[in-house]
Amino acid sequence: MTCEIIGTGSTGNAILLNGNILLDCGLSFKQIEPYYRKLNLVLFGHVHGDHFNKTTIRRLAQERPLLRFGGGNWMICPLAGCRVSIDRIDSYAMNQTYHYKMLGGGDLCVTPFPLVHDVENCGYKIALPNGEKVLYAVDTGSMDGVEAVGYDLYMIEANHTEAEIQQRMQDKLERGEFSYESRAAATHLSKEKADAWLLENARENSKFVYLHKHHDREGTRGAQ
């Protein structure tokens, strides 16, 4: 298994899995260009611009006429609006498993599951043709009810520590500034919540990567 983080965070998200599966596409085409020719499938969680770059998706649809795009049914209209033909969009029901025959042999299995956010959103459980299992979950306030025991790789949001977000809220309150952190705390997973969930699901040989760390004008303040 290979996993390359092309971008993660509020400036844009795109993760390349096994060289041919793109998880989210919230970056410029220039950033995606070194990888796009080998892509077989692009998976989306939700429509926020840092995960769904319309210009890049329109270019991908044009340059790669056989490329498939997958997501919950809320992704159909946004993808169609980027000139992705309907027959290239795979609309997923939550907690159902979908199978793809890969050119190199074997099945790729994709299971979307719902995530708590301020728009409809999902994460993915992915079983690669070699049997390795991957979980991808970002932009969520909770992982309650999600079970993925003994996966090989967990890519999970750790947007902030709870102490950091409380401090940012207090600092802005004292300066009389608007604080969006209460919304962020409800819609983005803290490192503490990510760690607690991993403790329940990961095993000794499991690997994990923290994603979607918070950035602001004062620098990086999220967990790593």
N, C-alpha and C positions, 0 to 999 in steps of 0.2 A: 504494500500500500504506500502511496505517496500522497502528501498533503502540502499544498503551498498556499500560504496566506498572501494573496495579492493585495488585499486591503481589508481593514476592519476598523470599525468606529464610525463616528458621525460624519466623517469626510467621505465615506464610501466603503461598501462591503463586497467582497468577492473572494471565494475560497475555491481553489482548484483541487479536486479529488481524483487521484489516479490518472491525471493528465487529460481526462475526457469528460468529467462531470463538473459543472460550475454551480456552486451554491451561492445564490444571489448574484446580482449584476448591477451594482451601484457605482461603478467607476466609469471613467471615460474610455472610449474605444482604444485610444492610444495605450492605455494601461492593460487592456485586455488583448490587444493585437498580437503579442508574442504567443498566445495560447489558443486563439479562437479556431484555427484550422483543424485542430484535433478534437474539438468538442463534439460530443454526441448528445448531451442533455444539459439543459439549464433549469435549475429548480429555484422557485421563488417562495418566500414566506409571506410577504406583504408588499404593499405599493409605495411605502415611503421612499423618497428619492435617493436616500443613501443605500437602498437595497435594489432600487428599480430605476436605472438611468435610461430614460426613454430614448435619447439619442443613440446610445450604445446598442440598445435592444433593436432599434430600427435598423441599424447598420448590420448587426448580426443576422437578422432575418433576411436582409438583402444579400449579404456575402455568402451565407451558408443556407441554401434553400432546403436542405434535408435535415437541418438541426431541429431537435424537438425541445419544446418548452413546457414545463410542468408546474402546477400549483393548485391551490384550492379554487373553487369555482369563482371566487371574487377576483381571480387574476385573469379571467377570460377577456373581459372588456378592456382592461388596460393593455393586455398583450395585443388584442386585435387593433387597438388604437395605435400601436407601434408597427402596424402592417405585418403582423404575424398572422398567416392564414390559419383559419380555424382548424384545419386538418393537421396542423402541426402543434396544436395546443392540447396537452393532456390535462384534463380537469379531474382532480382527485377528491374522493370522499375521505373524510378523516378516519384514521385508524384502519384503513383498508390497504392491502399490499398490492403493488403493481409490479409486473415483471417485464423486463426488457432483455431481449436477446442481444448480446454484445458481439461485435464483429470478430473479436479475438476468441470467442467461445464462452459459454457459460451464461448464467442469468444474473442480471442486476435487479435487486429487489428494493423497492422504494415504498416506505410506509410513512405517510404524513400524520402528524398528530397536532391537535389544537394547542395554541399558546395564548396566554393572557397578555393583551396589549390594548392600545387605544384604537386600533383598527383590527379587522380580521387578520389572523396571522397563524402560521403553523411552523413546526419544526419537522425534522426528518430523521427516521431510522433507516439506515441504508445497509444492505447486505451485499457485499461485492462478490464478483464471480468466484473469487478464491476462498470465499467463506468468511472473510473478515467483516466485522460489523462496526458501523460508525453511527454516532448520534450527533446531530447538528441542531442547536437551539439558541437563538438570539432574539432580542427585543421581547422579553417576557417578564412579567412581574412575579411569576411563580412557576415552579416545576411540579407542583402538587398533582398527583394522579398519573404522572409519567413514570413508567417503569422501563428500564433498559439495563438489566443486570448482566455484568460480565462482558461488556462490549470492548473491542480492541482500542477504539479511539473515541473520546468524547470531546466535541468542540462546543463549548458552552459559554454563555455570557457571564462575565464577572465585571459589570459596569462600574462598580464603586464599592468601597467598604462602607459599612453603615456609619462608622465614626466620621469618615470624610464627608459624606453627604449631609450629616447633621451639622458639621462644622461650616460647610458652605452655606447652608440655610441660615445659620446664626450670623455669619459674617455679613451676608446680604441684608438681613434684618437690621443689623446695627448700622449699615450704611444707607438704609432706607431704599434699597433696590428691590426690584421684583425678583422673586425666587421661583424658578421652575422646578426646583429639586424635589418638591413633594410629589409632583407628577412623575418625575424620573424614578423616584423610589417605588411608585406603584406600577410602573410599566417596564422597568429594567431590573434585571436580577443582580443582587449584591453578591460580592465574593463569599460572604458568609452563607448565603442561601445556596450558592453553587457548590460550595464545599460540603455542606450538609447533605445535599442531594447526591453528590459524588460518593460520599462515604457510604451511602445506602446501596449504590449501584456498581461502582467500580470494583475491580478485583486487583490482585497483586500485579498482574502483568498488563493491566489496562494503562493506556496513556491518555492524557487530557491536555487541552489547550484552552486558555481563557481568551475570550473574544469580546469585542464591542466595548472596549474601555472608554471611559468618559474623557473628553477633551474640552477645555474651555480657553478663553483668551489668556488665562494666567498660566497655561501649560497643562500637562497631563496630570489629572487628579484621580484617575480611575485605578482599579486594581490591576496588577500584572502577575 
